[in-house]
């Protein structure tokens, strides 16, 4: 054992990759149909860190992981965050503040009852809500005392385990209700329709779409032996054959409105008009909408489908192109090469991440995190290395581009960097907290703090979820993301995403995370000052 301790102490990189590899394997093991996933890296780190206090990773690795995780998360969640905030921003903010105030009240009450020191109580509060930035703020105002760090180390595992237990219960309840995740989008199909309904004849395509609120793409029209691309201002005539792209349900609904499904499969005729999947890799079009590119006017072309990751999207003029998107373009054959050149169509070109925009965005976020905001009572707070990059990336992700700078990443690059960042962060926190956690538990002084941490985590999370479900009626996946954000817990977010197989937790997380991060930094300092 001494050899293992010396080996890990002298080789932090070896320790990091050992914890990451073993934790990742353990995360695949199912217990009662539940997998811990990447969260198992944290617990593996705790076990390794508990061997000896000399086993630790450089702080910069943990911070690098945290920055990579929150920045990539914000880039992908920015547009959804601002849309969601507009819909329920005030309610979400009030509910988040109420949950955090309840947690703070529990800690103040139990600190008075158990005679806990201000540093231990404030550190326990940050640990039960797993917020490193709040811990740093408490340690700063406590003059570098070790008490906040010990309280954090004891309650951090309680915060992770307690929240995951609540999320397991929520997932089971949501599955039973059939409300775990938003229903998957139906696959898109092509259908050729024939115009017969009197109510559609003589109306333009845009008038029919607006009147019946159709979500459909119109492709080619065959009229009198002549084939051309449909446009929104074109009036429909009796006997027109028109191709459509949409979900099976929507194409059938469109068929009933226009006439009926034709036995002729016009979409198979590629003699005049052809289609091709084109890979979006040209930086000049990143962050631009299809309306801005104006392909119908410039190339007599229509984008009928867009694939992003594993999801196929029915595009419209507001759809913004991201690196790595695959678009299906319908146009005359001679135009396909021109459109391919316009969009890039090169996997190799996209393999290189735009380091300048990526590094600049993170630098902006870190600078925001350094800003000290004064508060009444002589205290102040900073967003830190977690809150600053997240706020910056949410804004930059929503903007898509600023002049010549495109802020986004390809779908694959974003997911890869996010997972690397999460593993670095979880391994660093686990190894760093392991020995202090073991020491406190062995001495018996840590058990009451640990139990308070469990109670605070479970009670605040459960009440938050109950009220949020009643107020918003959201899917279980979105609620799981929001609860993870209340605790600013990447491990719980990763667990939620794996349980739901959905991106909804990320949107819920990004909606709540900024206000939760700022509030916890302030509340942690107020707890310390109040108990002092």
C-alpha positions in Angstrom: 0.0 0.0 0.0 2.9 2.4 0.8 4.2 1.8 -2.7 0.8 2.7 -4.2 0.6 5.9 -2.1 4.1 6.9 -3.1 3.3 6.2 -6.8 0.2 8.3 -6.8 1.8 11.1 -4.7 4.8 11.4 -7.1 2.7 11.1 -10.3 -0.4 13.3 -10.3 -1.1 12.7 -14.0 -1.0 8.9 -13.4 -3.4 9.4 -10.5 -5.7 11.5 -12.7 -6.0 9.0 -15.5 -6.3 6.1 -13.1 -9.2 7.7 -11.3 -10.8 8.7 -14.6 -10.4 5.3 -16.2 -11.5 3.3 -13.1 -14.4 5.7 -12.4 -15.6 5.6 -15.9 -15.7 1.7 -15.8 -17.5 1.7 -12.5 -20.0 4.2 -13.8 -21.1 1.7 -16.4 -22.1 -0.9 -13.7 -25.9 -1.0 -13.1 -27.3 -1.2 -9.6 -31.1 -1.5 -9.4 -31.2 -0.5 -13.1 -29.3 2.8 -12.3 -25.9 3.8 -13.5 -23.8 6.5 -11.9 -22.1 7.3 -15.2 -19.4 9.9 -15.1 -20.4 10.8 -11.5 -18.5 7.6 -10.4 -15.3 9.4 -11.2 -15.9 11.6 -8.2 -16.4 8.7 -5.8 -13.3 6.9 -7.2 -11.4 10.1 -6.5 -12.6 10.2 -2.9 -11.4 6.7 -2.4 -8.0 7.4 -3.8 -7.6 10.7 -2.0 -8.5 9.1 1.3 -5.3 6.9 1.1 -3.0 9.8 2.0 -3.0 13.6 2.2 0.0 13.7 -0.1 -2.2 12.4 -3.0 -3.6 15.4 -4.8 -3.8 17.0 -8.2 -2.7 20.6 -9.1 -5.6 23.0 -8.6 -5.2 24.2 -12.2 -6.4 20.8 -13.5 -9.6 21.0 -11.5 -10.2 24.6 -12.5 -9.5 23.8 -16.2 -12.0 21.0 -16.1 -14.6 23.2 -14.5 -14.1 26.0 -17.1 -14.2 23.6 -20.0 -17.4 22.1 -18.7 -19.4 25.2 -18.0 -18.2 27.1 -21.1 -19.1 24.4 -23.5 -22.4 23.8 -21.7 -23.2 27.5 -22.0 -22.4 27.7 -25.7 -24.8 24.9 -26.5 -27.5 26.1 -24.1 -27.4 29.8 -24.7 -30.3 30.1 -27.2 -32.5 27.8 -25.2 -31.7 29.6 -22.0 -32.9 33.0 -23.1 -36.0 31.6 -24.7 -36.8 29.7 -21.5 -36.0 32.7 -19.3 -38.4 34.9 -21.3 -41.2 32.4 -20.7 -40.7 31.8 -16.9 -37.8 33.9 -15.8 -39.4 35.6 -12.8 -41.0 32.5 -11.4 -37.8 30.5 -11.8 -35.7 33.2 -10.1 -38.1 33.4 -7.1 -38.3 29.6 -6.7 -34.5 29.3 -6.9 -34.0 32.0 -4.3 -36.6 30.4 -2.1 -34.9 27.0 -2.2 -31.5 28.4 -1.4 -32.9 30.5 1.4 -34.5 27.4 2.9 -31.1 25.6 2.7 -29.3 28.5 4.4 -32.0 28.6 7.2 -31.4 24.8 7.8 -27.7 25.4 8.2 -28.0 28.4 10.5 -30.5 26.6 12.7 -28.4 23.4 12.9 -25.2 25.4 13.5 -26.8 27.0 16.5 -28.2 23.6 17.7 -25.0 21.6 17.3 -22.7 24.5 18.1 -20.9 24.4 14.8 -18.3 27.1 14.0 -19.2 29.8 11.5 -16.5 28.5 9.1 -17.7 24.9 9.3 -21.4 25.9 8.8 -20.7 28.1 5.9 -18.4 25.5 4.3 -21.0 22.9 4.9 -23.6 25.0 3.2 -21.3 25.3 0.1 -20.6 21.6 0.2 -24.2 20.5 0.5 -24.9 22.6 -2.6 -21.6 21.6 -4.2 -20.4 25.1 -5.0 -16.7 25.7 -5.2 -17.0 29.4 -6.0 -19.0 30.0 -2.8 -16.4 28.0 -0.8 -13.6 30.2 -2.2 -15.6 33.3 -1.1 -16.0 32.0 2.4 -12.4 31.1 2.8 -11.4 34.6 1.7 -13.5 36.3 4.3 -12.5 33.8 7.0 -8.8 34.8 6.6 -7.8 31.5 5.1 -9.2 29.3 7.8 -9.3 25.5 7.1 -12.8 25.2 8.7 -14.8 26.0 5.5 -12.7 23.5 3.5 -13.3 20.8 6.0 -17.0 21.5 6.1 -17.1 21.5 2.4 -15.2 18.2 2.1 -17.6 16.5 4.6 -20.8 17.6 3.0 -19.8 17.6 -0.7 -20.3 13.8 -1.0 -23.6 14.2 0.9 -24.6 16.9 -1.6 -23.8 14.7 -4.5 -25.3 11.4 -3.1 -28.4 13.2 -1.6 -29.2 14.9 -4.9 -28.7 11.8 -7.0 -31.0 9.9 -4.7 -33.7 12.6 -5.2 -33.1 12.5 -8.9 -33.4 8.7 -9.0 -36.8 9.1 -7.2 -37.9 11.8 -9.7 -36.8 9.7 -12.7 -38.8 6.7 -11.4 -41.9 8.8 -10.7 -41.6 10.5 -14.1 -41.3 7.2 -15.9 -44.4 6.0 -14.1 -46.2 9.1 -15.2 -44.8 8.9 -18.7 -43.2 12.3 -18.3 -39.5 11.6 -17.9 -38.4 13.3 -21.2 -40.0 15.3 -24.0 -41.3 12.9 -26.7 -38.7 12.2 -29.3 -39.1 14.0 -32.5 -40.6 11.9 -35.3 -38.4 11.0 -38.3 -38.9 13.2 -41.3 -40.3 11.7 -44.5 -41.1 12.8 -48.1 -44.5 12.6 -49.6 -45.9 13.8 -52.9 -49.4 15.3 -52.7 -51.9 16.3 -55.3 -53.9 19.5 -55.0 -57.7 18.8 -55.2 -59.3 20.6 -52.3 -61.3 23.7 -53.4 -60.3 25.5 -50.2 -56.6 25.4 -51.2 -56.9 26.2 -54.9 -56.0 29.8 -55.7 -54.3 30.4 -52.3 -50.5 30.9 -52.0 -48.4 28.4 -50.1 -47.7 30.9 -47.3 -51.5 31.5 -46.9 -52.2 27.8 -46.5 -49.3 27.4 -44.1 -50.4 30.3 -41.9 -54.1 29.5 -42.0 -53.5 25.9 -40.8 -50.3 26.5 -38.8 -48.4 23.8 -40.8 -44.9 22.7 -40.0 -43.9 21.5 -43.4 -41.3 22.1 -46.1 -42.6 22.3 -49.7 -40.1 21.1 -52.4 -40.9 20.6 -56.1 -44.1 21.4 -58.0 -45.1 19.6 -61.2 -47.6 21.6 -63.2 -48.5 21.0 -66.8 -45.4 18.9 -67.4 -43.1 21.6 -66.0 -41.1 21.0 -62.8 -39.9 23.8 -60.6 -39.2 24.6 -57.0 -42.1 25.8 -54.8 -42.0 29.3 -53.3 -44.1 30.8 -50.6 -45.8 33.3 -52.9 -46.9 30.7 -55.5 -50.6 30.1 -55.9 -51.8 26.5 -55.9 -53.7 25.2 -58.9 -55.9 22.1 -59.3 -53.9 19.0 -60.2 -50.6 20.4 -58.9 -48.2 17.7 -57.7 -46.1 19.0 -54.8 -43.5 17.3 -52.7 -43.5 17.8 -48.9 -41.0 17.1 -46.1 -42.2 16.7 -42.5 -43.3 14.2 -39.9 -45.7 11.5 -41.0 -48.5 13.1 -39.0 -47.9 16.6 -40.5 -47.6 15.4 -44.1 -50.9 13.5 -43.7 -52.5 16.6 -42.3 -51.2 18.6 -45.2 -52.5 16.0 -47.6 -56.0 16.4 -46.2 -55.8 20.2 -46.5 -54.5 20.2 -50.1 -56.1 17.1 -51.5 -54.6 13.6 -51.1 -51.4 11.7 -51.2 -50.3 11.0 -54.8 -49.4 7.5 -56.0 -46.7 9.2 -58.1 -43.4 9.6 -56.1 -42.1 12.9 -57.5 -39.3 13.0 -54.9 -37.7 10.1 -56.7 -37.3 12.0 -60.0 -33.8 13.4 -59.9 -33.4 14.2 -63.6 -33.8 18.0 -63.3 -33.7 18.7 -59.6 -31.3 16.7 -57.4 -30.5 16.8 -53.7 -27.4 16.3 -51.6 -26.3 16.2 -48.0 -23.8 19.0 -47.5 -21.6 19.4 -44.5 -21.5 22.9 -43.0 -17.8 23.7 -42.5 -17.3 27.2 -43.9 -16.7 29.6 -41.0 -18.2 32.4 -43.0 -21.7 30.9 -42.7 -21.4 29.8 -39.1 -24.0 31.6 -37.0 -26.0 32.8 -40.0 -29.6 32.0 -40.5 -30.9 30.4 -43.7 -32.8 33.6 -44.4 -29.5 35.5 -44.4 -27.9 33.1 -46.8 -30.9 33.4 -49.2 -30.3 30.2 -51.0 -33.6 30.3 -52.9 -32.8 33.6 -54.6 -29.1 33.1 -55.1 -29.1 29.4 -56.2 -32.7 28.5 -56.7 -32.3 26.0 -53.9 -34.3 24.8 -50.8 -33.0 23.3 -47.6 -35.4 20.5 -46.8 -33.7 18.9 -43.8 -31.0 19.7 -41.2 -29.2 17.1 -39.1 -27.4 18.2 -35.9 -25.8 15.4 -33.9 -28.4 12.6 -33.9 -31.3 15.0 -34.3 -33.0 15.8 -37.6 -34.6 19.3 -37.7 -37.1 20.7 -40.1 -35.5 24.1 -41.0 -37.0 27.5 -41.6 -35.7 30.9 -42.3 -34.8 31.5 -38.7 -32.7 28.3 -38.4 -29.1 29.2 -37.6 -26.3 27.1 -39.1 -23.7 25.7 -36.7 -20.4 24.0 -37.4 -20.9 20.3 -38.3 -24.6 20.7 -39.4 -25.6 18.5 -42.3 -28.1 20.1 -44.6 -30.1 18.4 -47.4 -30.3 20.8 -50.3 -32.7 20.5 -53.2 -31.7 22.4 -56.4 -30.7 21.9 -60.0 -27.8 19.6 -60.5 -25.5 22.3 -61.9 -25.9 24.3 -58.6 -25.0 21.6 -56.2 -21.2 22.2 -56.5 -21.7 26.0 -56.0 -23.7 25.4 -52.8 -21.2 22.9 -51.6 -18.5 25.5 -52.0 -20.7 28.1 -50.2 -21.3 25.8 -47.2 -17.9 24.2 -47.1 -18.7 20.5 -47.3 -15.4 19.4 -45.7 -15.0 17.2 -42.6 -11.2 18.0 -42.6 -11.8 21.7 -42.4 -14.0 21.3 -39.3 -11.6 19.0 -37.5 -9.7 22.1 -36.4 -11.3 24.0 -33.5 -11.2 27.8 -33.9 -8.8 28.2 -31.0 -8.8 32.0 -31.2 -12.6 32.4 -30.6 -12.7 29.5 -28.1 -9.8 31.0 -26.0 -11.1 34.5 -26.3 -14.5 33.5 -25.1 -13.1 31.7 -22.0 -10.8 34.7 -21.3 -13.8 37.0 -21.3 -15.6 34.7 -18.9 -12.7 34.5 -16.6 -12.4 38.3 -16.5 -16.1 38.5 -15.7 -15.5 36.0 -12.9 -12.8 38.3 -11.4 -15.1 41.3 -11.1 -15.8 42.0 -7.4 -19.3 43.2 -6.7 -19.8 45.0 -3.4 -22.8 44.3 -1.2 -24.3 46.0 1.8 -22.5 45.1 5.1 -19.0 45.3 3.7 -19.0 42.0 1.9 -18.6 41.3 -1.8 -18.8 38.4 -4.2 -17.3 37.2 -7.4 -18.7 34.8 -10.0 -15.4 33.0 -10.1 -14.1 30.4 -12.5 -17.5 28.7 -12.8 -20.0 31.5 -12.9 -18.0 33.9 -15.1 -17.3 31.5 -18.1 -20.9 30.3 -17.9 -22.5 33.7 -18.1 -20.1 34.7 -20.9 -20.8 31.5 -22.9 -24.6 31.8 -22.5 -24.5 35.2 -24.0 -22.0 34.3 -26.7 -23.9 31.1 -27.5 -27.1 33.1 -28.0 -25.3 35.7 -30.2 -23.7 32.9 -32.4 -21.3 35.4 -33.9 -20.0 38.9 -33.4 -18.8 40.4 -36.7 -16.2 37.9 -38.1 -15.9 35.9 -34.9 -18.1 32.8 -34.6 -18.3 31.7 -31.0 -19.8 28.2 -31.4 -18.3 24.8 -31.6 -19.3 21.8 -33.7 -21.7 19.4 -31.9 -19.1 16.7 -31.6 -16.3 19.0 -30.5 -18.6 20.5 -27.8 -19.6 17.2 -26.4 -16.0 15.9 -26.4 -14.6 19.0 -24.6 -17.5 19.0 -22.1 -16.8 15.4 -21.1 -13.1 15.9 -20.8 -13.8 19.0 -18.6 -16.2 17.2 -16.4 -13.9 14.2 -15.8 -11.0 16.6 -14.9 -13.2 18.5 -12.5 -14.8 15.4 -10.8 -11.4 13.7 -10.4 -9.8 16.8 -8.9 -12.6 17.5 -6.4 -12.8 13.8 -5.3 -9.0 13.4 -4.8 -8.8 16.8 -3.0 -11.6 16.0 -0.6 -10.9 12.4 0.1 -8.5 12.5 3.0 -10.2 15.4 4.8 -13.5 13.5 4.5 -12.0 10.3 5.9 -10.3 12.1 8.7 -13.4 13.9 9.9 -15.6 10.8 9.7 -13.0 8.8 11.6 -12.9 11.3 14.4 -16.6 11.3 14.7 -16.9 15.1 14.4 -17.9 15.0 10.8 -20.9 12.7 11.2 -23.3 15.4 12.4 -22.2 17.8 9.7 -22.5 15.1 7.1 -26.1 14.3 8.3 -27.1 18.0 8.2 -25.6 18.2 4.7 -27.7 15.2 3.6 -30.9 16.7 5.1 -30.3 20.1 3.6 -29.7 18.7 0.2 -32.6 16.3 0.1 -35.2 18.6 1.7 -34.3 21.6 -0.5 -34.2 19.6 -3.7 -37.4 17.7 -3.0 -39.4 20.8 -2.1 -38.0 22.7 -5.2 -39.0 19.9 -7.5 -42.5 19.5 -6.1 -43.2 23.3 -6.4 -41.5 23.5 -9.9 -43.6 20.6 -11.2 -46.8 22.2 -10.0 -45.9 25.7 -11.4 -44.4 24.8 -14.7 -45.6 21.2 -15.5 -42.3 20.5 -17.1 -40.9 17.1 -18.1 -38.9 15.1 -15.5 -35.8 15.6 -17.6 -36.0 19.4 -17.5 -36.7 19.4 -13.7 -33.7 17.1 -13.1 -31.5 19.7 -14.9 -33.0 22.5 -12.9 -32.4 20.7 -9.6 -28.8 19.9 -10.7 -28.3 23.6 -11.3 -29.7 24.6 -7.9 -26.8 22.5 -6.5 -24.5 23.6 -9.4 -23.7 20.0 -9.7 -22.1 18.7 -13.0 -22.1 15.1 -11.7 -25.9 15.3 -11.2 -26.4 16.9 -14.6 -24.4 14.2 -16.3 -26.4 11.6 -14.4 -29.7 13.3 -15.5 -28.6 13.3 -19.1 -27.7 9.6 -19.0 -30.9 8.6 -17.3 -33.2 10.6 -19.7 -31.2 10.2 -22.9 -32.3 13.8 -23.6 -30.8 17.3 -23.9 -33.6 18.7 -21.8 -31.6 18.6 -18.5 -29.0 20.8 -20.1 -31.6 23.5 -20.9 -33.1 23.3 -17.4 -29.6 23.5 -15.9 -28.6 26.6 -18.0 -31.8 28.3 -17.1 -31.2 28.2 -13.3 -27.4 28.0 -13.0 -26.5 31.7 -13.2 -28.9 32.9 -10.6 -28.1 29.9 -8.4 -24.4 30.5 -8.6 -24.6 34.2 -7.7 -27.1 33.6 -4.8 -25.0 30.9 -3.2 -21.8 33.0 -3.2 -23.7 35.8 -1.4 -25.6 33.5 1.0 -22.5 31.5 2.0 -20.8 34.8 3.1 -24.0 36.0 4.9 -24.1 32.7 6.9 -20.5 33.1 8.0 -21.1 36.8 9.0 -24.4 36.0 10.8 -22.9 33.2 12.9 -19.6 34.9 13.7 
